[in-house]
Amino acid sequence: MAFYALIMAGGTGTRLWPASRRDRPKQSLRLIGNRTMFEHAIDRIAPVFQPEQILVVAGSEHTSDLSDQAPEVPAQNFIIEPMGRGTAPAIGLGAIHLRRRDPDAIMAVLTADHFIADIERFRAVLQAAAEVARDGHLVTLGIEPTSPSTGYGYIQQGEGLDQADGFDVYNVERFAEKPDEETAVRMVESGDYTWNSGMFVWRVDRIMEEFERQMPDFYIQLAEVEGVLGTHGYQPTLQRIWPRVDKQAIDYGVMEGARNVAVIPVDIGWSDVGSWGSLAELLARMGNRDEQGNVVVGEHVVIDTENSMVFGDDRLIATIGLDSVVIVDAGDAVLVCPMDREQEVRDLVHRLEREGKKKYL
């Protein structure tokens, strides 16, 4: 069974506004070093997958830019999703393309906008997960928690299975939604829970079985699209059907009710880089923090400023007398907020939408 990667590269990263925009989403930003998040995603899987074994699902407005970032990936491997309908439809669309190419394929579902520090261990766990998936398991990678975070979903481990290439493997007892703080503390202290990374490995025939069983209406829609793959009728059919596809996340649509689900707990230095606070924490761990606790990207002059995140590009940012503040300069828009309210950036973006300020989105 050949091993393929499907990278989901949709989404806009609203909590990283104003740097992340609809025409310049998170996966195309150089947030860490001189590589975009998508380039990091390609780099870390390159030894495991040949370019022709890497598929990318993205919107039409982003495909050209992503292809320019990874010219080694064949153009036909970029699968255009007419509009975002959630992770379940994106995975389903990628799965029918892969099934037509190789019905016996094993499929790793990965993301374009996460950061992983321990790349060698990540590559090793992908190979181990593929071995578990050969037996028909749907495998999810669980991230060993470093704190009782309320920002992630959790996976409860059940009965242990055999090891795979030195990694412990468990049956999944249940998937848990993002908890409150008290619940998160209990979960982490129990030692039975991992963070849900949103990364999966399975045989393509197994995930299609689950779509058919749990999302039958969507499976019928997929079958109609699959029936015209490789013909002139593909694009018109996809454009007609996709707006009618229900939005659904793979966790709710499939994983919570799936059969034979396994989890491999792993510590790979994972971060979803989902907000300015999480980016600040990541950059601080990588050594980008000054003596006053500030994390700075770009040119910055400070007087009595502590524990703050300053992100800019072309212009000097100068601060006086600040503590625990986020400042982001994106040229045409500037964000300033207390660090403990940076999760509300998404609400700010929704307000811009309601007020019709489209040029800032």
PyMOL commands that set and color helices and strands:
alter all, ss='L'
color gray80, all
select helices_A, chain A and resi 14-16+26-28+37-45+51-53+60-69+75-77+87-101+119-133+181-190+204-214+216-226+234-244+250-253+255-257+276-285+339-354+358-360
alter helices_A, ss='H'
color red, helices_A
select strands_A, chain A and resi 3-8+54-59+78-81+106-111+115-116+138-143+154-164+167-176+193-203+261-266+270-271+295-297+300-303+309-311+317-320+325-329+334-338
alter strands_A, ss='S'
color yellow, strands_A
deselect
rebuild
show_as cartoon
